[in-house]
Amino acid sequence: MPSSPPDVRRKHRPAPRRPRRWHILVFLAPATLIYSVFAIYPIIESLRLSLYRGVRGGEPVFTGLGNYTRLFTEPFWADQFWNALVNNIELFALHMLIQNPIALALAALLSLPRLRGASIYRTVFFLPTLLSVVVIGFIWQLILSPTWGITPRAMQALGLREWFQPWLGLESTALVTITLISIWQYVGIPLMLFYAALLNIPEETIEAARVDGLSDWAIFWKVKLPLILPTLGLVGILTYIGNFTASFDLIYSVQGGLAGPNFATDVMGTFLFRSFFGFQAQMGDQYMGATVASMLFLIILTGVGIHLFGVQRRLNRYEM
């Protein structure tokens, strides 16, 4: 006799509970604590201090948006604020128009399989980013000095001495000169990001484009560049944040706290430094300094928000 069919009905068994991974919390806790203490708490405290003004009876006086009104209306504060903001925007635009295209072009050349010594070139281009900003500022002061710098002598040897000017001492050229020094130092960072994105493109895609008869130039514009658009957006927003936060170091080391000449190289970072801590004849004001810091935070937050919701979400991502 045939055996009875097996019982196809199976009892429903509840899915086993996944064990809670407490070790993740253990590993994240130190970094979260350090980030909260040194990043989140100062931002919150700056926002709080910006709403107060002076001390009365041992307690700070709440003024609401009074400090922001002073920042935008009083000539002493408004002139410095708008000058620093415009200089920061110009600094960002020059980095976007000069630094990032140069980094992209160098990354495209370094990614060519037929290029010899690519590792040496990568090291040479990235090496300045490892140097101290103070060292960079001091070196370029020596190089560009009209008194003892090597630039006027080198230009004289080339017959171009009449073209030399004290570029760091002129209001019309100081900010551009600082920007070029910054580009020389930091071009290696976007270069490496572009280089990694280009190496991530499958070789089969490149070979298929070559089979279709495309040249290396056409392959870059029609194949490689569309595939690394998300990286272009990332580099753009990192450039934006870096120019509003990290530009202080180089300008302070080269031009000092007054960001001369005549505040021609003044940016939000140096303006914040003078407002909060004071410098020479200007007294420090922690409440106005916190107001400037809060405005800087809002400016960066606005730029990042526009990028994330207006630009990054529109970029097409391709699986590679």
C-alpha positions, 0 to 999 in steps of 0.5 A: 500500500502507498504510504500516507502523504506527509502532512503539509500543514505546518505549525506556525512558529514565531520568528526567533528574536534577534539578539540585541547588539549592545556592542554597537552602542559600546563602540559608538558611545565614546565617539558620540560623547566626544562629538557632543561635548566638542561640537554639538554643545558649543553650537547650542551654547553659542545660539543661547549666548547670542540671545543675551547682552551684558550682565545686570545684577550678576545675570546676563540680560535677555535681549532676544534678537537684539544682537542680530539687529546690532550685527545688521544695523550698527555700522561697526558690526555691519560693515565687518560682517558684510565684508567678511561674508562677501570675501568668504563667497569670493573665496569659495567661488575661486576654489570652485572655479580653480581648485576643483577643475584642476583636481578633476583634470589631474585625477583624470590624468592619474587614472589613465592606465598608461601613465607611468609613475602615477603613485609618485605624482599622487604623493607629490600633489597630496604632500602639501596637505600634510604640512602645518598651516603655520609653516605654509603661511610662513614659507609663502610670506618668505617666497612673496616678500618684496624685501627678501623673498625669492619671487622678485629675484626669480622674476628679475632673472626671467626679465619679468621684474616689472611685473612683480608686486607685493601681492599680499600687501595690496587690497586688490590682490591679497585675497586672490593670493591667499586663495592661490596659496590655499589651492596649492595646499589643499588641491590634493584632497579633491584630487584623491576623491575624484581619483577614487571615484574614477577608479571605481568605474568598471573597466568593462564600461570603459572598454565598451566605450572604446569599442564604440569608437570613442576617444579618451577625451570623449570617454571622459566627458560622456562616460566617466564624468556622468558616473562621478557626478555624486562625487562632484557634488560631495566635493562641492559641499566640502569646499563650501564648508571648508571655506567657511570654517577652515580658511581662518588658519591660513589667513591668520598665519599670513595676514594676522587677526586684522586680515589686512590690508584694510580687512581685504582678506577678512572672512567669517572666521577672522571676524568671529575671532576678533569679535569673541576674543578681541584683537589689538584695539578691538575688545572682545564681546562674548555675546556678539561673538556668539552672534557671529558664530550663530550666523556662521552656523546658519550660513553653513546650514543653509548651504548644506540644506540647499545642496542636499535637498536641491542638488544632491537629490537630483543627481542620478546614481549608477550602480558600478 
